[in-house]
């Protein structure tokens, strides 16, 4: 069975690999033998991730790119291919939210700033999935091989309170994933999504915890709704990532949204 998850012939691009969740996915791919390109804006954080992968015996490089600039993505793609070879795995893990696109309790949805809404959609849908899929997907389709994994969210499945723009954008990510899976099904390119539950990270730590480290009211509510009664750890996304990346293990899997949430979505009351 171990051969099903051998990625030693793969070149994986992890956009957003400088972040906590994307970085953990990069670690998991490298641990299974993939040559990994960590793509992001922060050279410092990219170098830290690459160093960690190399220290663990993996192969990795950092490549700077702006996900909202197609020419920047194309330059990154060409650079990665020249250094590592044909790209066979693409992880789209870039994303985030804006405070002014979040509705505090009692606020007026009708006053949500349009600019904030657009920025959240640009980051999570346009730059987070659409443009990378166009730029890297074009090459994968031409090579008739590839696995694309888009990082959606629990809030894309369930319209959670407060994070209205983020939820809508992630719902669109799931929809676009399914569209591309159907569009490229006969080309050798598989397209799937992973929807993490609640994983503490830079962008949501302030919502889940108080300044003294105790659970916030929202954090307590989430834990109370999660059958496993805890948040996820970034490393727990590694198994689903490696499985979907592997052509041997997931050759007949496309158009799916894999939920890693500790049972959160299984609770309806």
Secondary structure, DSSP 8 states (H G I E B T S, - for coil): -GGGG--TT-EEEEETTTSHHHHHHHHHHHHTT-EEEEEES-HHHHHHHHHHHHHTT-EEEEEE--TT-HHHHHHHHHHHHHHH-S--EEEE------GGGS--TT--GGG--HHHHHHHHIIIIIIIIIHHHHHHHHHHHHHT-EEEEEE--HHHHS--SS-HHHHHHHHHHHHHHHHHHHHTTTTTEEEEEEEE--B--TTTHHHHB-TTSSB-HHHHHHHHH-TT-S-B-GGGGHHHHHHHH-TTTSTT--S-EEEESTTGGG---
